[in-house]
Amino acid sequence: MEKLRGCNKFLETSKPYFAMISLQFGYAGMNIITKVSLNRGMSHYVLVVYRHAFATAVIAPFALIFERKHQPKITFPIFMQIFVLGLLGPVIDQNFYYAGLKFTSPTFSCAMSNMLPAMTFVMAIICRMEKVDMKRVRCQAKMAGTAVTVAGAMLMTLYKGPIVEMFWSKNAHLHKSNVSTSSQNSDKEWFIGSILLIIATLAWASLFVLQTKALETYKNHQLSLTSLVCFTGTVQAIAVTFVMEHKANVWRVGWDMNLLAAAYAGIVTSSISYYVQGLVIKKKGPVFATAFSPLMMIIVAIMGSFILAEKIYLGGVLGAILIVIGLYSVLWGKHREKMEDPEEIEEPVKGVQGNGSSVMDDIEANEVELQKAAANNKLTVVPISIPMPELSMKAQPKA
């Protein structure tokens, strides 16, 4: 009996770890699938449209179920907030990320994504949302982490270096050595891709900072806000695609990798990830959830070398190490800040446009309100739950 209790306790304790590891496999698969789709000629503008169309279709029903009452009135200032969030997220962030992914590699793109906490910290300072007191160790850690992260990004951008051979991919690289290098990314394309990824991460960080204002209005309606942002972003992405793509056949998607990339990115990384990440953040906190980000980079590196015969360069490895060191320095500073000032609000962790912990808080709050109403009015309450499908490793992007 004691062994059974111990086993149950272990499983209960391990759930957040298994959930975050599964989520990193989900994100990693998104990058691999998207890279394959882009290499086969799919327009990243069209991919953004289809991704957020799928995301809207998945999230909107839950917003209608849980948040159909007391919806905030959409005034012009609120509409502009939603419009700008849609522009920063689905349009700028995703398009630049996909373009950068096309010019570089999945592993490189994932490494660049780890710059997000540092860039968010810088944006918060610029907008006077973050106070800097260099006498405190936590501030010193965040500043030092930001500097190291930027140094790592610059190293990855400006220095490629020799190829780092992995023992499982050495034969594959030797086999491909006689193949024409015309399809390989040039140094110029690699540099352009790096700049595009940095711009995408800046847009992503700006989204989190500006989202704070919108959440003041949609404090109890985060699912609705996410649905509106995804829908607005879809409409904006359609307009951008019409301007950038003039051939009708770019919209064609069959039962192929292109459809899988759009559906997978929209459903898994823009929808299911909100629920899984929200559960983990509520139980273990945002620092715990963010700390697993480098795992995605490792998974993508291994999967990319197997599936795409991706070449890993020394500059990328050294830069990624610096970025990860900077990431954990910033996260440690944020953790210390939370411990010293628990009343301060944590920055959101990336889903695509939403705050996972806030979403879960809202869902649970609505359930509690329904239960109270039932008790007072003697009504029957039918509990509604959201299923959490298991995430398996798939063969996505961004953000």
Salt bridges, closest charged atoms under 4 A:
GLU12 OE1 - LYS15 NZ 3.41
GLU12 OE2 - LYS283 NZ 3.43
ASP93 OD1 - LYS398 NZ 2.68
GLU130 OE2 - LYS142 NZ 2.55
GLU130 OE1 - LYS334 NZ 3.77
ASP133 OD2 - ARG136 NE 3.88
GLU165 OE1 - HIS173 ND1 3.04
ASP187 OD1 - LYS160 NZ 3.49
GLU216 OE1 - LYS213 NZ 3.56
GLU337 OE2 - LYS142 NZ 3.26
GLU337 OE1 - LYS334 NZ 2.61
GLU340 OE1 - ARG136 NH1 3.73
GLU340 OE1 - ARG138 NH1 3.10
GLU340 OE2 - ARG336 NH2 3.44
ASP341 OD2 - ARG136 NH1 3.69
ASP341 OD2 - ARG138 NH1 2.67
GLU347 OE2 - LYS334 NZ 3.94
ASP361 OD1 - LYS282 NZ 2.91
GLU364 OE1 - LYS282 NZ 3.82
